[in-house]
């Protein structure tokens, strides 16, 4: 049998044919895989060869005996395998099995790995089921002679005619095959109303008698609709392409328009630059001034910003503007007759880029400025130079000005400050004009030199010389508070205290003249009110109170005391007398006089007043923000509003007051265990002195003495001075 015969055999035996009453006969063209299943063998092999040829073209004989596995077939399997190279055995080298694997039924529960297949396992005992109860046979439930149901196919028209004739009921079930979604079961009355008129029945669509034609028409309609859809999509695409072309046309047109406008702007810029260059290269009155040239550049920057940046028109400055600027600066004195030249350069600074203008400053302005400063004296001509430098400041960069300040001006000021005498030649005359130009921070080194010269000059100063006050007063708002406080506490306040301590009180004199009081009061605007009052409370008020107490204890002439008091009170101004702390002192003097006239002992009153002065001053120190190294420093460094006043309601015991005072002055204040008590009062060690507290008064005796006569009242300020020695 040849290969073509095999194909015909396969198509004839194993291709399914489907016939239809309407579409004719169609034969499947796809081959079907075949497996031999043991069909009855009805034909015998009639040929001993398979039609194949060897290499020489001779036929190869085929065995007449079929293989064992084709005993029940017609030999199709071996023929089909021989087409793929099979001879007698499987495998590439022909060493595989020659017969198919035989299927053997395995016992229940035996796994695949069990060697002996024939071994049978003992079957499991199945549970016996109760036989179902058999109902008696009923002929009504099952009849074998029941006829089969007949299916009759009728058209709608036939069904309606039979319905009119009454042959079938209206509830008869019909299958509607005209639905687009498939067949549906309905009742005849549900599908067609039996009461319809003839016209309505005539309008019912009848089933098509030409389904092939109807199908073709539907296909034609669908193809037409599809073609119309394609044409519509193509039309939309054409519309989109037209819109895109119109958009591109508009863009190109706008580019053409903008290009023409740019060409026009470039022509205008070219005309302006050409005219500007010709005028700047001229001579005499035909040349443009710096102000007119600045107008041209400003117009180019505002009207033609893009072209100005694109073509770097500021480069014209190097070739056209620079020579004019050089001639303008060379024609004037930059520090005396500069005129409006700084304003013009300031305008060009705003117009030109920083690198270009910085180059102009380095090449034109700064060399001229340095050479002019050399010909002037910075100290003597400060009133003239400072305004000139200030006028050129807006036209120069900060870095350029700092170079001039650090190399020319400040070194000259510093050299003069290190050798000046502030009391003979006031320093503010030559230093203050440079303060707005250079600033306080830059002049700090100069100020430090002036402060050192002040302190050196004040060593030999006396309070009766007012030159120190006149020299320091202009620096009150210039010097830092720390620096000014250092001058006052180191050189001024101690000498003012000493002058008040040395001042004669002139007790009993009808005319009192105390110049030290006037000297101290004259420093009040610089030192401050609180510091002046502290000076009086430390060096003057205690002396006055003690002198008055000693005077009135000897039965003096009260008329002379009153005359002296009035003359002494006239030494102070009305504003000074209105101060609360000053009024308290004068009240204390009047109380002492009153106690003397009434026969009371003024000693205890005196010590109470002295203790009140010390305690109030200590409270003010405690309420201040930071501890002070001295009374003068504290009162100057802090405003009087931060101190406790006479109206302060703070309650502080005398022992606490003495303890704080000892802590502030680094003195020892502990009970003296060796001496114990005196009249029931604890004796304390206060530095090198022994004290005890009684009746809000401090009683003192020198160290090592315990005689009753040696105890006497003392104030805190005096006690501190004794305890430190």
DABEL-V949680 format. One line per field, one symbol per residue. phi: phi as a letter, one per 40 degrees, with the letter a starting at -180 (. if undefined). burial: # if it has 24 or more other ideal C-beta (glycine too) atoms within 12 Angstrom, else .. A space follows every 50 residues. Layout:
BEGIN
phi = ???
burial = ???
END
This chain:
BEGIN
phi = .ccccccccccccbbcbbbbcbbgbbbcbccbcbbcbgcccbbbcbbcbb gcbcccgccbcbcccccccbcbbcgccccccccbhcbbbchccgbccbbc cccbccccgccccccccccbcccccccccccccccccbcccabccccccc bbbbcccccccccccgcbcccccbbcccccchcbcacccccbcccccccc cccccccccbcccccccccccccccccccccccccccccccccccccccc ccccccccccccccccccccccccccccccccbgcccccccccccccccc cccbccccccbfcccccccbcdcccccccccbccbbbcgccccccccccc cccdcccccccccbcccccccccccbccccbccccdcccccccccbcccc ccccccbbccdcccccccbcbcccbdcccbccdcccccgccccccccccc cccccccccccbccccccccccccccccccdcccccccccbccdcccccc cccccfcgccbbbbccccccccccccchccccccccccbbcdcccccccc cccbfccccccccccccccccbcccccccccccccccccccdccccccgc cccccccccccccccccccccccccbcbcacccccccbccccccbccccc bbccccccccccccbfbcbbcccccgbbfgbccbcbgcbbbabaffacbb adcgbbcccccacaccccccccccc
burial = #....#...#.......................................# ................#.##..##########.................. .................................................. .....#..##..#........#.#.#...........#..##.#...... .................................................. ..................#..##..#..##.......###..##.##..# ...#..##....##.##..######..##....##..#..##.######. ##...##..##..###.###.##..#.##.##.###.######.###..# #..##..###.###.##..####..###.######.##....#..##.## #####.##..#.#....##.###.##.##...###############.## #.#.####...#.#.#########.########################. ##........#..##..##.##...#..#.##.###.######.##.... .##.####################...#.#########.#..##.#.... .#.#..######.##.#.#..#.....#....#####.######..#### #.........##########.##..
END
